């Protein structure tokens, strides 16, 4: 009986493996607390008091913006730990705004400016945000460890997450010059991948779709349903018509089953790849397109998808899909590679494009493939976009 109790206690104490710069800054500033708005088998979504969303995911999901990766035993689930929608996430012993550094020590870099979808504003120029914190304490100056109570996250009433050993993952910097033909290279690498379902069957036809052409024969029901709003979105995008982009994106939001529906995953890839492909500050009209696309998904999809979409508007993706974009722009190991990249053999290996595509393609049931399909479309639109004033 006592052994069973010990096992139960252990199962309710989780170890954090990594966190991104947004979560790290929220921990440092005492802004991590919030309410659980979605509880899935291997992922949680939490809404903070300021309306921003962040996630707790099992290790197999990997690093991503506003995400804390934890070691959740195989076969276990967050719901099995007693977590429910409406539970609180909080840090014991923390007061809002209390810092985690001593006087005279380097402060952590500020949290990236969130894109607001609450007050009608775009949150300022996303290109002027702070990209993230330094990747290690040695680079940021001497940092004291978190106190025992502040290095914990409490989920619900009994699940404790040890934050003390979590490595820092931060997004790659976006390129400063475009890469003409990047979409062709990506589409070519995807062509040799095995079918995954979802909307990946659209990948060979994305160029025709981007031109607003009719759908090819033989599409399955999901792809046939997605074609009209996608074609309309591409035409509206080229015309810099934000209301029409919003209408078309609304027809894709929540399309398909799963934790992150296929239509959302495709939009995530499109938005992030467009930001990468432009490789310059966006014109006001372009920024309005991205913002309209993200806003159109509010209230139409899952909380986890909505969080991904909000960050994709700023060009931010999960680590494996981001590695594909990095491989399109460079073949050498990236100088920004971080502790967790190296520990997991990620983008720090200097993965070739084909290998990076293979890793991203297998995310979820079809999420990775759908995201990559959206990335092809985003790169096409970026390459053909008008060069308006910044």
C-alpha positions in Angstrom: 0.0 0.0 0.0 2.8 2.4 0.9 4.6 1.5 -2.4 1.4 2.3 -4.3 1.3 5.7 -2.5 4.9 6.4 -3.5 4.2 5.6 -7.1 1.2 7.9 -7.1 3.3 10.7 -5.7 6.0 10.2 -8.2 3.5 10.2 -11.1 2.3 13.6 -9.9 5.8 15.1 -9.9 7.1 15.9 -13.4 10.5 17.1 -14.5 10.7 20.0 -17.0 13.1 19.3 -19.8 13.1 22.6 -21.6 11.3 25.9 -22.0 11.4 28.6 -24.6 12.3 32.3 -24.0 8.6 33.3 -23.5 8.1 30.8 -20.7 11.5 31.6 -19.2 10.7 35.3 -19.1 7.3 34.6 -17.6 8.9 32.4 -14.9 11.4 35.2 -14.1 8.7 37.9 -14.0 6.2 35.9 -11.9 3.7 35.9 -14.9 3.3 32.2 -15.5 0.1 31.7 -13.6 -3.2 31.1 -15.4 -6.1 28.8 -16.0 -6.1 25.5 -17.9 -8.3 26.0 -20.9 -7.6 22.7 -22.7 -6.4 19.3 -21.3 -5.4 16.7 -23.8 -3.7 13.4 -23.3 -0.2 14.7 -23.9 -0.6 18.5 -23.9 -2.1 21.3 -21.9 -3.0 24.9 -22.8 -3.0 27.6 -20.2 -4.3 31.2 -20.5 -2.6 33.8 -18.4 -4.3 36.7 -16.8 -3.1 38.9 -19.7 -4.9 36.6 -22.2 -1.7 35.1 -23.6 -1.6 31.3 -24.2 1.2 28.9 -23.4 1.5 25.1 -23.4 2.8 22.2 -21.4 3.6 19.2 -23.6 5.2 15.8 -23.4 8.7 15.3 -24.6 7.7 13.8 -28.0 6.0 17.0 -29.0 9.3 18.9 -28.9 10.2 22.6 -28.4 8.0 25.3 -29.7 7.1 29.0 -28.9 5.5 29.6 -25.5 6.0 25.9 -24.5 7.3 24.0 -21.5 8.4 20.5 -22.4 8.1 17.9 -19.5 8.9 14.3 -19.0 5.5 12.6 -19.0 5.8 8.8 -18.8 4.8 6.9 -21.9 1.3 5.6 -21.5 0.4 8.3 -19.1 -1.8 11.3 -19.7 -2.4 14.7 -18.1 -6.0 13.9 -17.4 -4.9 10.7 -15.6 -3.0 13.0 -13.2 -6.3 14.5 -12.2 -6.0 17.7 -14.3 -9.2 19.3 -15.7 -10.2 22.4 -17.6 -10.5 25.3 -15.2 -7.7 24.1 -12.9 -5.0 26.7 -12.0 -1.3 26.8 -12.9 0.8 28.8 -10.5 4.2 29.2 -8.9 4.3 28.8 -5.1 6.2 31.5 -3.3 6.1 34.0 -6.2 4.7 37.4 -6.2 3.9 39.0 -9.6 6.9 41.0 -10.8 9.4 39.5 -8.3 12.7 39.1 -10.2 14.9 36.0 -10.2 18.2 37.8 -10.2 20.3 39.6 -7.5 21.2 43.3 -7.7 24.3 43.6 -9.9 23.6 40.5 -11.9 22.5 40.5 -15.6 18.7 40.6 -16.0 17.1 38.0 -18.3 16.2 39.4 -21.8 12.6 40.6 -22.0 9.8 38.4 -23.2 8.9 38.7 -26.9 6.1 41.3 -27.4 2.9 39.3 -27.6 0.6 39.8 -30.6 -2.7 41.0 -29.1 -5.9 39.6 -30.3 -7.9 41.0 -27.4 -8.0 44.8 -28.0 -8.0 45.1 -31.8 -4.4 46.0 -32.1 -1.6 44.0 -33.8 0.8 44.5 -30.8 3.2 46.8 -32.7 5.7 45.9 -35.3 6.5 42.2 -34.8 9.9 42.8 -36.4 11.0 45.0 -33.5 10.3 42.4 -30.8 12.9 40.9 -28.6 13.6 37.5 -30.1 14.4 35.8 -26.7 16.8 35.3 -23.8 20.4 34.3 -24.0 20.8 30.6 -24.2 22.8 30.0 -21.1 23.5 31.6 -17.7 27.2 31.9 -18.7 26.3 34.2 -21.6 23.8 36.3 -19.6 26.1 36.8 -16.6 26.0 35.1 -13.2 22.5 33.9 -12.4 21.4 32.3 -9.1 19.3 29.2 -9.2 15.6 29.6 -8.5 14.7 29.2 -4.9 13.3 25.8 -4.1 9.7 27.0 -4.1 9.9 29.3 -7.1 11.5 26.6 -9.2 8.3 24.7 -9.1 5.1 25.0 -11.2 1.9 23.6 -9.6 -0.8 22.3 -12.0 -4.2 21.9 -10.4 -4.0 20.8 -6.7 -1.4 18.1 -6.8 0.8 18.0 -9.9 4.2 19.5 -9.4 6.6 20.4 -12.2 10.3 20.8 -11.3 11.6 23.7 -13.4 15.1 23.8 -12.0 16.9 21.8 -14.7 14.9 22.9 -17.8 17.2 23.9 -20.7 16.5 27.0 -22.7 15.3 26.7 -26.3 15.0 29.8 -28.4 13.9 30.4 -32.0 16.3 30.9 -34.8 16.7 34.4 -36.1 14.9 35.0 -39.3 17.0 35.6 -42.4 17.9 39.0 -43.6 17.9 38.2 -47.3 15.3 36.3 -49.4 16.0 32.9 -51.0 14.4 32.7 -54.4 13.1 29.3 -55.4 13.0 28.1 -51.7 9.4 26.8 -52.2 10.5 24.6 -55.2 13.3 23.1 -53.1 10.9 22.4 -50.2 8.2 20.9 -52.5 10.8 18.7 -54.1 12.0 17.4 -50.8 8.4 16.7 -49.7 7.6 14.8 -53.0 9.5 11.8 -51.8 7.7 11.5 -48.5 5.0 8.9 -47.8 1.4 10.1 -47.8 0.3 11.2 -44.3 -3.4 12.2 -44.8 -4.7 15.6 -43.8 -4.0 18.3 -46.5 -0.6 17.1 -47.5 -2.1 15.7 -50.8 -2.4 19.4 -51.8 1.4 19.8 -51.8 2.0 18.8 -55.5 -0.7 21.3 -56.5 0.2 24.3 -54.4 1.5 26.4 -57.3 -1.8 26.0 -59.1 -3.6 26.7 -55.9 -1.6 29.9 -55.3 -2.6 31.1 -58.8 -6.3 30.6 -57.9 -6.8 27.7 -60.2 -9.5 25.0 -60.1 -8.9 21.9 -58.0 -7.5 18.8 -59.7 -9.6 15.6 -60.0 -9.2 12.9 -57.4 -8.9 15.0 -54.2 -10.3 13.4 -51.1 -13.2 15.1 -49.3 -11.0 17.1 -46.9 -8.7 18.5 -49.6 -11.6 19.2 -51.8 -13.2 21.2 -49.0 -10.0 23.1 -48.3 -9.3 24.1 -52.0 -11.8 26.9 -52.4 -10.9 28.9 -49.3 -7.2 28.3 -49.9 -7.4 29.5 -53.5 -9.5 32.5 -52.4 -6.9 33.3 -49.7 -4.1 33.2 -52.2 -5.9 35.6 -54.5 -6.8 37.9 -51.7 -3.3 37.9 -50.4 -1.8 38.9 -53.7 -4.4 41.7 -53.8 -3.5 42.8 -50.3 -7.2 42.4 -49.4 -7.2 41.8 -45.6 -11.0 41.4 -45.2 -11.0 38.8 -48.0 -8.0 37.0 -46.4 -9.9 36.9 -43.1 -13.0 35.4 -44.8 -11.0 32.7 -46.5 -9.0 31.9 -43.4 -12.2 31.5 -41.5 -13.1 28.7 -43.9 -9.9 26.8 -43.0 -9.9 27.4 -39.2 -10.8 24.2 -37.3 -11.0 22.2 -40.6 -10.2 18.6 -39.9 -10.0 16.4 -36.8 -7.4 16.3 -34.0 -5.7 18.5 -31.4 -4.4 20.8 -34.1 -6.8 20.5 -37.2 -5.3 20.2 -40.6 -6.6 23.6 -41.8 -4.9 25.3 -38.8 -1.6 23.5 -39.3 -1.5 24.7 -42.9 -2.2 28.3 -41.9 0.6 28.1 -39.3 3.0 27.0 -42.0 1.8 29.6 -44.4 2.1 32.5 -41.9 5.5 31.6 -40.5 7.0 30.8 -43.9 5.7 34.1 -45.4 7.6 36.0 -42.6 10.8 34.1 -43.4 10.4 34.4 -47.1 10.0 38.2 -47.0 13.2 38.6 -45.0 12.5 42.2 -44.4 10.2 44.4 -42.3 6.7 44.0 -43.6 4.7 46.8 -45.2 1.7 47.9 -43.3 -0.6 46.2 -45.8 1.3 42.9 -45.5 1.2 43.0 -41.7 -2.6 43.5 -41.9 -2.9 40.3 -43.9 -1.1 38.2 -41.3 -3.1 39.8 -38.5 -6.4 39.3 -40.3 -5.6 35.6 -40.9 -4.8 35.1 -37.2 -7.9 36.9 -36.0 -10.2 35.0 -38.3 -9.3 31.8 -36.3 -10.4 33.2 -32.9 -13.3 31.1 -31.5 -13.1 28.6 -34.4 -10.4 26.2 -33.3 -8.7 24.5 -30.4 -6.7 26.6 -27.8 -3.5 24.8 -28.8 -4.0 25.7 -32.4 -4.8 29.2 -31.6 -1.6 29.6 -29.6 0.4 28.2 -32.6 -1.3 30.6 -35.0 -0.6 33.6 -32.8 3.1 32.9 -32.8 3.2 31.9 -36.5 2.0 35.5 -37.3 5.4 36.5 -35.9 7.3 33.9 -37.9 7.7 31.5 -35.0 7.3 27.7 -35.4 8.1 24.5 -33.5 11.7 23.4 -33.6 11.3 20.6 -36.2 9.4 22.8 -38.7 11.7 25.7 -38.1 14.7 23.4 -38.9 13.2 23.0 -42.4 13.3 26.7 -43.0 16.8 27.0 -41.6 17.9 24.3 -44.0 16.4 26.2 -46.9 18.6 29.2 -46.0 21.8 27.6 -44.9 23.6 24.2 -44.9 26.1 24.7 -42.1 25.3 24.2 -38.4 23.5 27.3 -37.2 25.5 29.5 -34.7 22.3 30.0 -32.6 21.9 26.3 -31.8 21.0 25.8 -28.1 21.5 23.3 -25.4 18.4 21.3 -26.1 19.0 21.3 -29.9 22.4 19.7 -29.2 21.1 17.3 -26.6 18.4 16.0 -28.9 20.4 16.0 -32.1 18.3 18.7 -33.6 19.1 21.5 -36.0 22.6 21.9 -34.5 23.7 18.8 -36.5 23.4 20.9 -39.7 20.7 18.6 -41.0 20.3 18.6 -44.8 16.9 19.7 -46.1 15.7 16.2 -46.8 16.5 15.0 -43.3 14.8 18.1 -41.8 11.7 17.5 -43.9 11.6 13.8 -42.9 11.6 14.8 -39.2 9.0 17.4 -39.5 6.8 15.3 -41.9 6.1 12.7 -39.2 4.8 15.1 -36.5 1.5 13.9 -35.3 -1.0 12.2 -37.5 -0.6 14.7 -40.3 0.3 18.0 -38.5 3.9 18.1 -39.7 2.9 17.4 -43.3 0.1 19.9 -43.2 2.4 22.6 -41.8 5.0 21.9 -44.5 2.3 22.2 -47.2 1.4 25.6 -45.8 5.0 26.6 -45.8 5.2 25.9 -49.5 2.3 28.2 -50.1 3.7 30.9 -47.8 7.0 30.9 -49.6 5.3 31.2 -53.0 3.3 34.2 -51.7 6.4 35.8 -50.2 8.3 35.4 -53.4 5.6 37.0 -55.5 4.5 39.6 -53.0 4.7 43.3 -54.1 7.6 45.3 -52.6 5.7 48.0 -50.9 7.3 50.5 -48.5 8.3 49.2 -45.0 
